[in-house]
Amino acid sequence: MHQPQTIQEWINKQKRKKEGFVSFNEALFGKNILAYIIFRLRYFSINVIFTMAVHVLEFYFLTVIFTSTHLESLILFRAAIFVINAGWWGMLEVMRSRIRHLHNSQQNSLLAQELGNWQFLAILLSGGCFITSFIFGTLAFIEIGSQHVLENSYIAAVIFQLGLHIFVEVRRSGIYAKFRVFRPLLSILLLPCASIAFLMLFWWLAGGYTLVLNTFCSAILSSAISLYYIKNAYTTHQWPKSIWPKLKEFWHFIPQIFIPEFFWAGLASILISLEGMLIWIMYYYSLNHADYNDYYKLFYFIAPLLNASSTWGRLFYFDIKKCSISSLNRFINSFNTRVLYITPLIGFFYWLITALFYVGYFQESAFSFSLLLLIFFILRSSMAYLQINAFSNRYYLDVVFSGLIILISVFGFISIESIYLNVLILISVLFLGNVYIYKPHFMPVTNSINLNYSFSDWLNALIHHQKPATIISFAIDAKIPWKNKIRLQKILSNTFQSPCLFWIDRHNLILFFASNGLNLKDSLSLISIETAGIIEGYRLCADAVNGPQALQDLLKENTLLSLENINLLNESHLILPKEYDAIVTEFLHNFPFGICYEFKDKKLVIHHSRKIPENSAYYRILVQLVKKSLASPLENNEGMNFSVSVYCDEKNNTLIFIMPVSYENYKLVKAWNLAVFKATLEQFSS
């Protein structure tokens, strides 16, 4: 009889899980980037190996069952399915962006409606796939005895699989916009292991129909497992239940789906995951070049590993996105640079698995082909990460151009007989692609939600504002909930036609706007009525011919700091030096037990790193306080007996100061935070 788990056993189990967990925060603000990459890639890579094993078995059965003509059409059909799956994931970026915004602004009712609309769309698309699958199944039934029966049956199974995939991806995107969907390793390996067992056992009983039955069964099992864990994620994070739309509501929702971003994101995703496109290119090239007749089959054979080498960067999409929509965007460049150093190892790993399967199946070494694949995988791996980074920041056009460059590189495999020239073409083209996507050239697709999340963003916008600018500070009731603060920001942003606002502390909000043609008195009267007493008062801080002049006036009048803070700063005699390194020296002089994180030129330097607590709670609280310090710099940002302040400049160079707080140094800590804020203002004004 199964014994119930004791409390102590449960505690020990959770402790083991915690010890094996590596957080993104540790990678972002620590040196252990390799541990985090391995942590993220471990399950993914194991699943890729098992998926490749299933794919090899299916490839073998396809070559045994079908003639070369039928095999050709089925491979091209599967390549088209690869393209559709990749495009659908990209198109759902529109859904993820909207859900992210609605959740951040705590509009749960609208979030539930958004989920319902997208799921209804997925049901319609899936229904279309099921009808098409049924038609092919019917054709197979009618043609029993002919050579097209198995072909139509297999096509029906693959389209049925696509229909389920479309719905599952929408359900996953509904929660993945904000939270990861965690699955244990056993649930990940259950599907490929079951498929291998099914194919091996039933091949002798059902023959070619085993492949069809396995496709149907694996699609159902995979969807059931995924939906189970997605539902758990919805429950764990108390996600709103979907509100199904009425037909009229859904009809009005359709134009909101098919916006330019929907198509650009889909095309960009297709050109990140290239296995389908590569198979098609190889096939069309082989039509006029008999020597390359089998190349498209080879690329189909290694398709899962080609896909893995292209889409492994999606594992970090969530982290990149989290930084791009918050004040942590100042620190992601350092993280990206450190990841890029490791990408050749990732590319080599996937090439090694590819080479082992290739040699094991075809029983030949094919040195030249393996060498070309090695170059492709290594240079492609870094490009894959840069592409997903650009995709996460909406640089879709750059992703599309870089994807086209990769497609050109395929001619390094097929165009010239000389291995040396082939290698030269591959290296040159892929290197060019990496250089191109490293720094996006085109403007990103604009987001309809344009809010600044940190005071450094606000200062950047102000110093680049060349029109007459007015700065106003609003005193707000500190007790109002965050949901009402979001609504207040919307009212102010709409009234003054400016998204450029931030909270100095929980009581004061500051806004700048273009003052041309705006009746300030009428606007303020309208706001006081609309906000119903939430605003306790306001103060005109600056009114100048442009943004830089407004900032200089702001510093001259010292209107951002209260009289109490000005007196505290004067008493402490703290004046930060202008030089970057001198600020660090001054900090370590005042706080011998403090820690300083220096982000400069995409590098991370930690001063006094030996004093960092060795636990994940430290990094979690540190990230929370850094966000608060950037979003609300004069707030008392304290936790775990330390305080955090942030100094930054317009070039994204940043210093994070972590000071231990005690009764004896409390005033010094507060004075340092004030001095850092003032020094940042002066740095931007210069």
QUIURRA-V818319 format. One record per run of one state. SS is the DSSP state (helix for helix, strand for strand, loop for the rest). FROM is the first residue (numbers start at 1). TO is the last residue. If there is no record, write none. Layout:
ss->[SS	SS]
from->[FROM	FROM]
to->[TO	TO]
This chain:
ss->[loop	helix	loop	helix	loop	helix	loop	helix	loop	helix	loop	helix	loop	helix	loop	helix	loop	helix	loop	helix	loop	helix	loop	helix	loop	helix	loop	helix	loop	helix	loop	helix	loop	helix	loop	helix	loop	helix	loop	helix	loop	helix	loop	helix	loop	strand	loop	helix	loop	strand	loop	strand	loop	helix	loop	strand	loop	helix	loop	helix	loop	helix	loop	strand	loop	strand	loop	helix	loop	helix	loop	strand	loop	strand	loop	strand	loop	helix	loop]
from->[1	7	21	24	30	33	66	68	92	93	105	108	143	149	177	185	207	209	237	247	258	260	271	275	287	290	293	295	302	303	325	327	331	332	363	367	393	396	410	411	415	419	439	455	464	469	477	482	497	501	506	508	515	520	531	535	545	547	558	563	573	580	591	595	601	603	608	609	612	616	632	638	640	642	649	654	661	666	686]
to->[6	20	23	29	32	65	67	91	92	104	107	142	148	176	184	206	208	236	246	257	259	270	274	286	289	292	294	301	302	324	326	330	331	362	366	392	395	409	410	414	418	438	454	463	468	476	481	496	500	505	507	514	519	530	534	544	546	557	562	572	579	590	594	600	602	607	608	611	615	631	637	639	641	648	653	660	665	685	686]
